[in-house]
């Protein structure tokens, strides 16, 4: 059964994640509140996917995301096929309602992270893992603000280091920060996800947590 990945934010990092995850065989829902951002992402992903791009991107969706949203046409549950692993949605609820893994691409600032994790925690199904890119904040503190601290993990890498990864690079390492409560299945899912994307995951504890004596 394919893993469904919800990506919140269709900026450079979100587009790169969507493209890489789709190529790796995951089902991807890319969300952005701005329809123009989604249309821009859709066109860029079509170009980067090459001749198969038109079939792989957004199949089954109205080209007018705003109209489709108001008409109730967006149905992430039925949009995926072997030829169409990427779908575009304009609300967080639509993106995460069936997600196994959710990655936000909001600014690495405390207020932004708290707000998005609060929303994701309440909208995503209990099984969903929340992965947040941050090199500045404590994932332990952020996880404690959710009802699923066992399913929270930090992607401790700068966006530029990810989006600039060379295709010829041999499995570059990516650092993932865990909390004392991070569950083994959370680690296993992130390990699988990043290996499929061509990285070697390295898991390390949150440095903000003092080891017990």
mmCIF file of the C-alpha atoms, coordinates in Angstrom:
data_MODEL
# 
_entry.id   MODEL 
# 
loop_
_atom_site.group_PDB 
_atom_site.id 
_atom_site.type_symbol 
_atom_site.label_atom_id 
_atom_site.label_alt_id 
_atom_site.label_comp_id 
_atom_site.label_asym_id 
_atom_site.label_entity_id 
_atom_site.label_seq_id 
_atom_site.pdbx_PDB_ins_code 
_atom_site.Cartn_x 
_atom_site.Cartn_y 
_atom_site.Cartn_z 
_atom_site.occupancy 
_atom_site.B_iso_or_equiv 
_atom_site.pdbx_formal_charge 
_atom_site.auth_seq_id 
_atom_site.auth_comp_id 
_atom_site.auth_asym_id 
_atom_site.auth_atom_id 
_atom_site.pdbx_PDB_model_num 
ATOM 1   C CA . UNK A 1 1   ? 0.000   0.000  0.000   1.00 0.00 ? 1   UNK A CA 1 
ATOM 2   C CA . UNK A 1 2   ? 1.436   3.363  -1.042  1.00 0.00 ? 2   UNK A CA 1 
ATOM 3   C CA . UNK A 1 3   ? 2.282   5.897  1.628   1.00 0.00 ? 3   UNK A CA 1 
ATOM 4   C CA . UNK A 1 4   ? 0.479   9.233  1.336   1.00 0.00 ? 4   UNK A CA 1 
ATOM 5   C CA . UNK A 1 5   ? 2.598   12.311 2.029   1.00 0.00 ? 5   UNK A CA 1 
ATOM 6   C CA . UNK A 1 6   ? 1.041   15.726 2.639   1.00 0.00 ? 6   UNK A CA 1 
ATOM 7   C CA . UNK A 1 7   ? 3.284   18.723 2.012   1.00 0.00 ? 7   UNK A CA 1 
ATOM 8   C CA . UNK A 1 8   ? 2.161   22.048 3.415   1.00 0.00 ? 8   UNK A CA 1 
ATOM 9   C CA . UNK A 1 9   ? 3.409   24.954 1.336   1.00 0.00 ? 9   UNK A CA 1 
ATOM 10  C CA . UNK A 1 10  ? 4.175   25.046 -2.400  1.00 0.00 ? 10  UNK A CA 1 
ATOM 11  C CA . UNK A 1 11  ? 7.341   27.144 -2.231  1.00 0.00 ? 11  UNK A CA 1 
ATOM 12  C CA . UNK A 1 12  ? 10.759  25.900 -3.408  1.00 0.00 ? 12  UNK A CA 1 
ATOM 13  C CA . UNK A 1 13  ? 11.117  23.315 -0.614  1.00 0.00 ? 13  UNK A CA 1 
ATOM 14  C CA . UNK A 1 14  ? 7.541   22.108 -0.971  1.00 0.00 ? 14  UNK A CA 1 
ATOM 15  C CA . UNK A 1 15  ? 7.886   21.722 -4.737  1.00 0.00 ? 15  UNK A CA 1 
ATOM 16  C CA . UNK A 1 16  ? 11.160  19.842 -4.372  1.00 0.00 ? 16  UNK A CA 1 
ATOM 17  C CA . UNK A 1 17  ? 9.681   17.508 -1.765  1.00 0.00 ? 17  UNK A CA 1 
ATOM 18  C CA . UNK A 1 18  ? 6.600   16.877 -3.912  1.00 0.00 ? 18  UNK A CA 1 
ATOM 19  C CA . UNK A 1 19  ? 8.683   16.114 -6.987  1.00 0.00 ? 19  UNK A CA 1 
ATOM 20  C CA . UNK A 1 20  ? 11.150  13.891 -5.136  1.00 0.00 ? 20  UNK A CA 1 
ATOM 21  C CA . UNK A 1 21  ? 8.463   11.994 -3.228  1.00 0.00 ? 21  UNK A CA 1 
ATOM 22  C CA . UNK A 1 22  ? 6.405   11.386 -6.376  1.00 0.00 ? 22  UNK A CA 1 
ATOM 23  C CA . UNK A 1 23  ? 9.443   10.097 -8.229  1.00 0.00 ? 23  UNK A CA 1 
ATOM 24  C CA . UNK A 1 24  ? 10.149  7.793  -5.276  1.00 0.00 ? 24  UNK A CA 1 
ATOM 25  C CA . UNK A 1 25  ? 6.696   6.238  -5.533  1.00 0.00 ? 25  UNK A CA 1 
ATOM 26  C CA . UNK A 1 26  ? 4.775   8.055  -2.806  1.00 0.00 ? 26  UNK A CA 1 
ATOM 27  C CA . UNK A 1 27  ? 1.319   9.566  -3.195  1.00 0.00 ? 27  UNK A CA 1 
ATOM 28  C CA . UNK A 1 28  ? 1.680   13.320 -2.684  1.00 0.00 ? 28  UNK A CA 1 
ATOM 29  C CA . UNK A 1 29  ? -0.760  16.073 -1.783  1.00 0.00 ? 29  UNK A CA 1 
ATOM 30  C CA . UNK A 1 30  ? 0.741   19.535 -2.143  1.00 0.00 ? 30  UNK A CA 1 
ATOM 31  C CA . UNK A 1 31  ? -1.138  22.309 -0.315  1.00 0.00 ? 31  UNK A CA 1 
ATOM 32  C CA . UNK A 1 32  ? -0.982  26.056 -0.482  1.00 0.00 ? 32  UNK A CA 1 
ATOM 33  C CA . UNK A 1 33  ? -3.627  28.610 0.474   1.00 0.00 ? 33  UNK A CA 1 
ATOM 34  C CA . UNK A 1 34  ? -2.777  30.706 -2.589  1.00 0.00 ? 34  UNK A CA 1 
ATOM 35  C CA . UNK A 1 35  ? -4.219  29.264 -5.838  1.00 0.00 ? 35  UNK A CA 1 
ATOM 36  C CA . UNK A 1 36  ? -1.558  31.086 -7.864  1.00 0.00 ? 36  UNK A CA 1 
ATOM 37  C CA . UNK A 1 37  ? 1.168   29.264 -5.927  1.00 0.00 ? 37  UNK A CA 1 
ATOM 38  C CA . UNK A 1 38  ? -0.430  25.907 -6.692  1.00 0.00 ? 38  UNK A CA 1 
ATOM 39  C CA . UNK A 1 39  ? -0.792  26.678 -10.394 1.00 0.00 ? 39  UNK A CA 1 
ATOM 40  C CA . UNK A 1 40  ? 2.843   27.800 -10.488 1.00 0.00 ? 40  UNK A CA 1 
ATOM 41  C CA . UNK A 1 41  ? 3.931   24.609 -8.731  1.00 0.00 ? 41  UNK A CA 1 
ATOM 42  C CA . UNK A 1 42  ? 1.832   22.495 -11.079 1.00 0.00 ? 42  UNK A CA 1 
ATOM 43  C CA . UNK A 1 43  ? 3.459   23.981 -14.157 1.00 0.00 ? 43  UNK A CA 1 
ATOM 44  C CA . UNK A 1 44  ? 6.971   23.674 -12.749 1.00 0.00 ? 44  UNK A CA 1 
ATOM 45  C CA . UNK A 1 45  ? 6.451   20.047 -11.748 1.00 0.00 ? 45  UNK A CA 1 
ATOM 46  C CA . UNK A 1 46  ? 5.064   19.229 -15.192 1.00 0.00 ? 46  UNK A CA 1 
ATOM 47  C CA . UNK A 1 47  ? 8.223   20.636 -16.749 1.00 0.00 ? 47  UNK A CA 1 
ATOM 48  C CA . UNK A 1 48  ? 10.557  18.778 -14.382 1.00 0.00 ? 48  UNK A CA 1 
ATOM 49  C CA . UNK A 1 49  ? 8.757   15.463 -14.755 1.00 0.00 ? 49  UNK A CA 1 
ATOM 50  C CA . UNK A 1 50  ? 9.347   15.579 -18.493 1.00 0.00 ? 50  UNK A CA 1 
ATOM 51  C CA . UNK A 1 51  ? 7.106   13.975 -21.144 1.00 0.00 ? 51  UNK A CA 1 
ATOM 52  C CA . UNK A 1 52  ? 5.069   12.107 -18.519 1.00 0.00 ? 52  UNK A CA 1 
ATOM 53  C CA . UNK A 1 53  ? 4.505   15.268 -16.530 1.00 0.00 ? 53  UNK A CA 1 
ATOM 54  C CA . UNK A 1 54  ? 1.034   16.031 -17.824 1.00 0.00 ? 54  UNK A CA 1 
ATOM 55  C CA . UNK A 1 55  ? -0.153  12.589 -16.805 1.00 0.00 ? 55  UNK A CA 1 
ATOM 56  C CA . UNK A 1 56  ? 1.634   12.565 -13.440 1.00 0.00 ? 56  UNK A CA 1 
ATOM 57  C CA . UNK A 1 57  ? 0.591   15.974 -12.138 1.00 0.00 ? 57  UNK A CA 1 
ATOM 58  C CA . UNK A 1 58  ? -2.907  16.773 -10.989 1.00 0.00 ? 58  UNK A CA 1 
ATOM 59  C CA . UNK A 1 59  ? -4.812  14.159 -12.984 1.00 0.00 ? 59  UNK A CA 1 
ATOM 60  C CA . UNK A 1 60  ? -8.481  14.161 -12.051 1.00 0.00 ? 60  UNK A CA 1 
ATOM 61  C CA . UNK A 1 61  ? -8.494  17.764 -10.803 1.00 0.00 ? 61  UNK A CA 1 
ATOM 62  C CA . UNK A 1 62  ? -10.046 20.847 -12.265 1.00 0.00 ? 62  UNK A CA 1 
ATOM 63  C CA . UNK A 1 63  ? -7.345  23.241 -13.536 1.00 0.00 ? 63  UNK A CA 1 
ATOM 64  C CA . UNK A 1 64  ? -9.148  25.948 -11.610 1.00 0.00 ? 64  UNK A CA 1 
ATOM 65  C CA . UNK A 1 65  ? -8.421  24.977 -8.014  1.00 0.00 ? 65  UNK A CA 1 
ATOM 66  C CA . UNK A 1 66  ? -10.645 27.671 -6.553  1.00 0.00 ? 66  UNK A CA 1 
ATOM 67  C CA . UNK A 1 67  ? -13.635 26.544 -8.629  1.00 0.00 ? 67  UNK A CA 1 
ATOM 68  C CA . UNK A 1 68  ? -13.000 22.899 -7.826  1.00 0.00 ? 68  UNK A CA 1 
ATOM 69  C CA . UNK A 1 69  ? -12.828 23.685 -4.135  1.00 0.00 ? 69  UNK A CA 1 
ATOM 70  C CA . UNK A 1 70  ? -16.132 25.536 -4.110  1.00 0.00 ? 70  UNK A CA 1 
ATOM 71  C CA . UNK A 1 71  ? -17.805 22.842 -6.166  1.00 0.00 ? 71  UNK A CA 1 
ATOM 72  C CA . UNK A 1 72  ? -16.600 20.112 -3.841  1.00 0.00 ? 72  UNK A CA 1 
ATOM 73  C CA . UNK A 1 73  ? -14.703 18.399 -6.665  1.00 0.00 ? 73  UNK A CA 1 
ATOM 74  C CA . UNK A 1 74  ? -11.455 17.834 -4.776  1.00 0.00 ? 74  UNK A CA 1 
ATOM 75  C CA . UNK A 1 75  ? -11.350 14.241 -3.650  1.00 0.00 ? 75  UNK A CA 1 
ATOM 76  C CA . UNK A 1 76  ? -7.859  13.154 -2.578  1.00 0.00 ? 76  UNK A CA 1 
ATOM 77  C CA . UNK A 1 77  ? -9.120  9.662  -1.749  1.00 0.00 ? 77  UNK A CA 1 
ATOM 78  C CA . UNK A 1 78  ? -9.781  8.816  -5.414  1.00 0.00 ? 78  UNK A CA 1 
ATOM 79  C CA . UNK A 1 79  ? -7.358  10.998 -7.346  1.00 0.00 ? 79  UNK A CA 1 
ATOM 80  C CA . UNK A 1 80  ? -4.297  8.780  -7.227  1.00 0.00 ? 80  UNK A CA 1 
ATOM 81  C CA . UNK A 1 81  ? -3.204  6.227  -9.776  1.00 0.00 ? 81  UNK A CA 1 
ATOM 82  C CA . UNK A 1 82  ? 0.087   4.792  -10.970 1.00 0.00 ? 82  UNK A CA 1 
ATOM 83  C CA . UNK A 1 83  ? 0.277   7.635  -13.479 1.00 0.00 ? 83  UNK A CA 1 
ATOM 84  C CA . UNK A 1 84  ? -0.899  10.409 -11.173 1.00 0.00 ? 84  UNK A CA 1 
ATOM 85  C CA . UNK A 1 85  ? 0.927   10.477 -7.825  1.00 0.00 ? 85  UNK A CA 1 
ATOM 86  C CA . UNK A 1 86  ? 0.646   14.246 -7.213  1.00 0.00 ? 86  UNK A CA 1 
ATOM 87  C CA . UNK A 1 87  ? -2.514  16.169 -6.371  1.00 0.00 ? 87  UNK A CA 1 
ATOM 88  C CA . UNK A 1 88  ? -2.976  19.823 -5.475  1.00 0.00 ? 88  UNK A CA 1 
ATOM 89  C CA . UNK A 1 89  ? -5.282  21.067 -2.711  1.00 0.00 ? 89  UNK A CA 1 
ATOM 90  C CA . UNK A 1 90  ? -5.995  24.485 -1.259  1.00 0.00 ? 90  UNK A CA 1 
ATOM 91  C CA . UNK A 1 91  ? -6.773  23.632 2.385   1.00 0.00 ? 91  UNK A CA 1 
ATOM 92  C CA . UNK A 1 92  ? -4.798  21.875 5.083   1.00 0.00 ? 92  UNK A CA 1 
ATOM 93  C CA . UNK A 1 93  ? -7.755  19.662 5.923   1.00 0.00 ? 93  UNK A CA 1 
ATOM 94  C CA . UNK A 1 94  ? -7.878  18.285 2.369   1.00 0.00 ? 94  UNK A CA 1 
ATOM 95  C CA . UNK A 1 95  ? -4.140  17.714 2.382   1.00 0.00 ? 95  UNK A CA 1 
ATOM 96  C CA . UNK A 1 96  ? -3.838  15.808 5.649   1.00 0.00 ? 96  UNK A CA 1 
ATOM 97  C CA . UNK A 1 97  ? -7.134  13.958 6.110   1.00 0.00 ? 97  UNK A CA 1 
ATOM 98  C CA . UNK A 1 98  ? -5.681  10.696 4.729   1.00 0.00 ? 98  UNK A CA 1 
ATOM 99  C CA . UNK A 1 99  ? -1.974  11.367 5.211   1.00 0.00 ? 99  UNK A CA 1 
ATOM 100 C CA . UNK A 1 100 ? 0.544   8.963  6.709   1.00 0.00 ? 100 UNK A CA 1 
ATOM 101 C CA . UNK A 1 101 ? 3.291   11.601 6.787   1.00 0.00 ? 101 UNK A CA 1 
ATOM 102 C CA . UNK A 1 102 ? 2.893   15.388 6.930   1.00 0.00 ? 102 UNK A CA 1 
ATOM 103 C CA . UNK A 1 103 ? 5.766   17.783 6.253   1.00 0.00 ? 103 UNK A CA 1 
ATOM 104 C CA . UNK A 1 104 ? 5.293   21.507 6.731   1.00 0.00 ? 104 UNK A CA 1 
ATOM 105 C CA . UNK A 1 105 ? 7.296   24.098 4.827   1.00 0.00 ? 105 UNK A CA 1 
ATOM 106 C CA . UNK A 1 106 ? 6.508   27.148 6.943   1.00 0.00 ? 106 UNK A CA 1 
ATOM 107 C CA . UNK A 1 107 ? 9.237   29.554 8.151   1.00 0.00 ? 107 UNK A CA 1 
ATOM 108 C CA . UNK A 1 108 ? 11.567  28.236 10.844  1.00 0.00 ? 108 UNK A CA 1 
ATOM 109 C CA . UNK A 1 109 ? 10.154  30.537 13.498  1.00 0.00 ? 109 UNK A CA 1 
ATOM 110 C CA . UNK A 1 110 ? 8.536   29.584 16.784  1.00 0.00 ? 110 UNK A CA 1 
ATOM 111 C CA . UNK A 1 111 ? 5.165   31.255 16.175  1.00 0.00 ? 111 UNK A CA 1 
ATOM 112 C CA . UNK A 1 112 ? 4.830   29.804 12.678  1.00 0.00 ? 112 UNK A CA 1 
ATOM 113 C CA . UNK A 1 113 ? 5.794   26.307 13.793  1.00 0.00 ? 113 UNK A CA 1 
ATOM 114 C CA . UNK A 1 114 ? 3.468   26.312 16.789  1.00 0.00 ? 114 UNK A CA 1 
ATOM 115 C CA . UNK A 1 115 ? 0.570   27.490 14.656  1.00 0.00 ? 115 UNK A CA 1 
ATOM 116 C CA . UNK A 1 116 ? 1.049   24.928 11.893  1.00 0.00 ? 116 UNK A CA 1 
ATOM 117 C CA . UNK A 1 117 ? 1.664   22.012 14.253  1.00 0.00 ? 117 UNK A CA 1 
ATOM 118 C CA . UNK A 1 118 ? -1.445  22.954 16.220  1.00 0.00 ? 118 UNK A CA 1 
ATOM 119 C CA . UNK A 1 119 ? -3.486  22.803 13.017  1.00 0.00 ? 119 UNK A CA 1 
ATOM 120 C CA . UNK A 1 120 ? -1.890  19.618 11.717  1.00 0.00 ? 120 UNK A CA 1 
ATOM 121 C CA . UNK A 1 121 ? -2.284  17.852 15.037  1.00 0.00 ? 121 UNK A CA 1 
ATOM 122 C CA . UNK A 1 122 ? -6.020  18.499 15.024  1.00 0.00 ? 122 UNK A CA 1 
ATOM 123 C CA . UNK A 1 123 ? -6.690  17.787 11.360  1.00 0.00 ? 123 UNK A CA 1 
ATOM 124 C CA . UNK A 1 124 ? -4.459  14.820 10.556  1.00 0.00 ? 124 UNK A CA 1 
ATOM 125 C CA . UNK A 1 125 ? -5.514  11.257 11.421  1.00 0.00 ? 125 UNK A CA 1 
ATOM 126 C CA . UNK A 1 126 ? -3.995  9.788  14.602  1.00 0.00 ? 126 UNK A CA 1 
ATOM 127 C CA . UNK A 1 127 ? -1.611  7.590  12.593  1.00 0.00 ? 127 UNK A CA 1 
ATOM 128 C CA . UNK A 1 128 ? 0.006   10.530 10.783  1.00 0.00 ? 128 UNK A CA 1 
ATOM 129 C CA . UNK A 1 129 ? 3.599   11.468 11.567  1.00 0.00 ? 129 UNK A CA 1 
ATOM 130 C CA . UNK A 1 130 ? 4.399   15.185 11.722  1.00 0.00 ? 130 UNK A CA 1 
ATOM 131 C CA . UNK A 1 131 ? 7.861   16.066 10.383  1.00 0.00 ? 131 UNK A CA 1 
ATOM 132 C CA . UNK A 1 132 ? 8.917   19.685 10.614  1.00 0.00 ? 132 UNK A CA 1 
ATOM 133 C CA . UNK A 1 133 ? 12.076  21.177 9.070   1.00 0.00 ? 133 UNK A CA 1 
ATOM 134 C CA . UNK A 1 134 ? 13.898  23.195 11.726  1.00 0.00 ? 134 UNK A CA 1 
ATOM 135 C CA . UNK A 1 135 ? 17.514  23.875 12.603  1.00 0.00 ? 135 UNK A CA 1 
ATOM 136 C CA . UNK A 1 136 ? 16.704  26.425 15.303  1.00 0.00 ? 136 UNK A CA 1 
ATOM 137 C CA . UNK A 1 137 ? 13.896  25.079 17.468  1.00 0.00 ? 137 UNK A CA 1 
ATOM 138 C CA . UNK A 1 138 ? 13.592  22.211 19.918  1.00 0.00 ? 138 UNK A CA 1 
ATOM 139 C CA . UNK A 1 139 ? 11.498  19.388 18.503  1.00 0.00 ? 139 UNK A CA 1 
ATOM 140 C CA . UNK A 1 140 ? 10.856  18.224 22.065  1.00 0.00 ? 140 UNK A CA 1 
ATOM 141 C CA . UNK A 1 141 ? 9.251   21.532 22.961  1.00 0.00 ? 141 UNK A CA 1 
ATOM 142 C CA . UNK A 1 142 ? 7.248   21.590 19.721  1.00 0.00 ? 142 UNK A CA 1 
ATOM 143 C CA . UNK A 1 143 ? 6.092   17.989 20.166  1.00 0.00 ? 143 UNK A CA 1 
ATOM 144 C CA . UNK A 1 144 ? 4.840   18.732 23.676  1.00 0.00 ? 144 UNK A CA 1 
ATOM 145 C CA . UNK A 1 145 ? 2.419   21.230 22.153  1.00 0.00 ? 145 UNK A CA 1 
ATOM 146 C CA . UNK A 1 146 ? 0.670   18.397 20.280  1.00 0.00 ? 146 UNK A CA 1 
ATOM 147 C CA . UNK A 1 147 ? -1.378  15.378 21.304  1.00 0.00 ? 147 UNK A CA 1 
ATOM 148 C CA . UNK A 1 148 ? 0.998   13.096 19.402  1.00 0.00 ? 148 UNK A CA 1 
ATOM 149 C CA . UNK A 1 149 ? 4.518   13.653 20.789  1.00 0.00 ? 149 UNK A CA 1 
ATOM 150 C CA . UNK A 1 150 ? 5.469   10.094 19.798  1.00 0.00 ? 150 UNK A CA 1 
ATOM 151 C CA . UNK A 1 151 ? 4.838   10.986 16.148  1.00 0.00 ? 151 UNK A CA 1 
ATOM 152 C CA . UNK A 1 152 ? 6.812   14.226 15.900  1.00 0.00 ? 152 UNK A CA 1 
ATOM 153 C CA . UNK A 1 153 ? 10.291  14.514 14.425  1.00 0.00 ? 153 UNK A CA 1 
ATOM 154 C CA . UNK A 1 154 ? 12.522  17.323 13.159  1.00 0.00 ? 154 UNK A CA 1 
ATOM 155 C CA . UNK A 1 155 ? 14.237  17.503 9.787   1.00 0.00 ? 155 UNK A CA 1 
ATOM 156 C CA . UNK A 1 156 ? 17.413  19.305 10.830  1.00 0.00 ? 156 UNK A CA 1 
ATOM 157 C CA . UNK A 1 157 ? 18.535  20.441 7.397   1.00 0.00 ? 157 UNK A CA 1 
ATOM 158 C CA . UNK A 1 158 ? 18.482  23.786 5.648   1.00 0.00 ? 158 UNK A CA 1 
ATOM 159 C CA . UNK A 1 159 ? 16.124  23.944 2.673   1.00 0.00 ? 159 UNK A CA 1 
ATOM 160 C CA . UNK A 1 160 ? 18.981  24.953 0.380   1.00 0.00 ? 160 UNK A CA 1 
ATOM 161 C CA . UNK A 1 161 ? 20.918  21.816 1.312   1.00 0.00 ? 161 UNK A CA 1 
ATOM 162 C CA . UNK A 1 162 ? 17.967  19.653 0.272   1.00 0.00 ? 162 UNK A CA 1 
ATOM 163 C CA . UNK A 1 163 ? 16.821  21.403 -2.889  1.00 0.00 ? 163 UNK A CA 1 
ATOM 164 C CA . UNK A 1 164 ? 20.410  21.725 -4.086  1.00 0.00 ? 164 UNK A CA 1 
ATOM 165 C CA . UNK A 1 165 ? 21.202  18.021 -3.726  1.00 0.00 ? 165 UNK A CA 1 
ATOM 166 C CA . UNK A 1 166 ? 23.064  16.741 -6.744  1.00 0.00 ? 166 UNK A CA 1 
ATOM 167 C CA . UNK A 1 167 ? 21.448  13.872 -8.580  1.00 0.00 ? 167 UNK A CA 1 
ATOM 168 C CA . UNK A 1 168 ? 24.908  12.334 -8.823  1.00 0.00 ? 168 UNK A CA 1 
ATOM 169 C CA . UNK A 1 169 ? 25.525  12.522 -5.088  1.00 0.00 ? 169 UNK A CA 1 
ATOM 170 C CA . UNK A 1 170 ? 25.716  9.122  -3.424  1.00 0.00 ? 170 UNK A CA 1 
ATOM 171 C CA . UNK A 1 171 ? 23.169  9.052  -0.598  1.00 0.00 ? 171 UNK A CA 1 
ATOM 172 C CA . UNK A 1 172 ? 24.088  12.263 1.253   1.00 0.00 ? 172 UNK A CA 1 
ATOM 173 C CA . UNK A 1 173 ? 23.278  12.209 4.947   1.00 0.00 ? 173 UNK A CA 1 
ATOM 174 C CA . UNK A 1 174 ? 20.282  14.003 6.402   1.00 0.00 ? 174 UNK A CA 1 
ATOM 175 C CA . UNK A 1 175 ? 19.987  14.698 10.119  1.00 0.00 ? 175 UNK A CA 1 
ATOM 176 C CA . UNK A 1 176 ? 16.690  13.941 11.859  1.00 0.00 ? 176 UNK A CA 1 
ATOM 177 C CA . UNK A 1 177 ? 16.133  15.021 15.473  1.00 0.00 ? 177 UNK A CA 1 
ATOM 178 C CA . UNK A 1 178 ? 14.097  12.832 17.828  1.00 0.00 ? 178 UNK A CA 1 
ATOM 179 C CA . UNK A 1 179 ? 12.585  13.435 21.255  1.00 0.00 ? 179 UNK A CA 1 
ATOM 180 C CA . UNK A 1 180 ? 12.641  11.069 24.258  1.00 0.00 ? 180 UNK A CA 1 
ATOM 181 C CA . UNK A 1 181 ? 9.097   10.076 23.255  1.00 0.00 ? 181 UNK A CA 1 
ATOM 182 C CA . UNK A 1 182 ? 9.612   9.515  19.519  1.00 0.00 ? 182 UNK A CA 1 
ATOM 183 C CA . UNK A 1 183 ? 8.202   6.072  18.696  1.00 0.00 ? 183 UNK A CA 1 
ATOM 184 C CA . UNK A 1 184 ? 10.195  3.433  16.776  1.00 0.00 ? 184 UNK A CA 1 
ATOM 185 C CA . UNK A 1 185 ? 7.539   3.361  14.034  1.00 0.00 ? 185 UNK A CA 1 
ATOM 186 C CA . UNK A 1 186 ? 8.004   7.117  13.558  1.00 0.00 ? 186 UNK A CA 1 
ATOM 187 C CA . UNK A 1 187 ? 11.725  6.601  13.073  1.00 0.00 ? 187 UNK A CA 1 
ATOM 188 C CA . UNK A 1 188 ? 11.061  3.695  10.704  1.00 0.00 ? 188 UNK A CA 1 
ATOM 189 C CA . UNK A 1 189 ? 8.715   5.741  8.513   1.00 0.00 ? 189 UNK A CA 1 
ATOM 190 C CA . UNK A 1 190 ? 11.142  8.660  8.207   1.00 0.00 ? 190 UNK A CA 1 
ATOM 191 C CA . UNK A 1 191 ? 14.028  6.283  7.570   1.00 0.00 ? 191 UNK A CA 1 
ATOM 192 C CA . UNK A 1 192 ? 12.080  4.683  4.713   1.00 0.00 ? 192 UNK A CA 1 
ATOM 193 C CA . UNK A 1 193 ? 10.950  8.031  3.292   1.00 0.00 ? 193 UNK A CA 1 
ATOM 194 C CA . UNK A 1 194 ? 14.399  9.601  3.105   1.00 0.00 ? 194 UNK A CA 1 
ATOM 195 C CA . UNK A 1 195 ? 16.116  6.470  1.825   1.00 0.00 ? 195 UNK A CA 1 
ATOM 196 C CA . UNK A 1 196 ? 13.597  6.354  -1.009  1.00 0.00 ? 196 UNK A CA 1 
ATOM 197 C CA . UNK A 1 197 ? 14.527  9.969  -1.788  1.00 0.00 ? 197 UNK A CA 1 
ATOM 198 C CA . UNK A 1 198 ? 18.217  9.035  -2.007  1.00 0.00 ? 198 UNK A CA 1 
ATOM 199 C CA . UNK A 1 199 ? 19.434  10.148 1.410   1.00 0.00 ? 199 UNK A CA 1 
ATOM 200 C CA . UNK A 1 200 ? 21.032  8.324  4.318   1.00 0.00 ? 200 UNK A CA 1 
ATOM 201 C CA . UNK A 1 201 ? 19.046  9.314  7.428   1.00 0.00 ? 201 UNK A CA 1 
ATOM 202 C CA . UNK A 1 202 ? 20.982  9.942  10.629  1.00 0.00 ? 202 UNK A CA 1 
ATOM 203 C CA . UNK A 1 203 ? 18.863  10.048 13.786  1.00 0.00 ? 203 UNK A CA 1 
ATOM 204 C CA . UNK A 1 204 ? 20.063  11.987 16.795  1.00 0.00 ? 204 UNK A CA 1 
ATOM 205 C CA . UNK A 1 205 ? 18.394  13.166 20.013  1.00 0.00 ? 205 UNK A CA 1 
ATOM 206 C CA . UNK A 1 206 ? 17.218  16.727 20.425  1.00 0.00 ? 206 UNK A CA 1 
ATOM 207 C CA . UNK A 1 207 ? 20.227  18.644 21.834  1.00 0.00 ? 207 UNK A CA 1 
ATOM 208 C CA . UNK A 1 208 ? 17.853  20.711 23.934  1.00 0.00 ? 208 UNK A CA 1 
ATOM 209 C CA . UNK A 1 209 ? 17.113  17.662 26.082  1.00 0.00 ? 209 UNK A CA 1 
ATOM 210 C CA . UNK A 1 210 ? 19.537  17.126 28.936  1.00 0.00 ? 210 UNK A CA 1 
ATOM 211 C CA . UNK A 1 211 ? 20.552  13.468 29.320  1.00 0.00 ? 211 UNK A CA 1 
ATOM 212 C CA . UNK A 1 212 ? 19.443  11.904 32.592  1.00 0.00 ? 212 UNK A CA 1 
ATOM 213 C CA . UNK A 1 213 ? 22.194  11.154 35.080  1.00 0.00 ? 213 UNK A CA 1 
# 
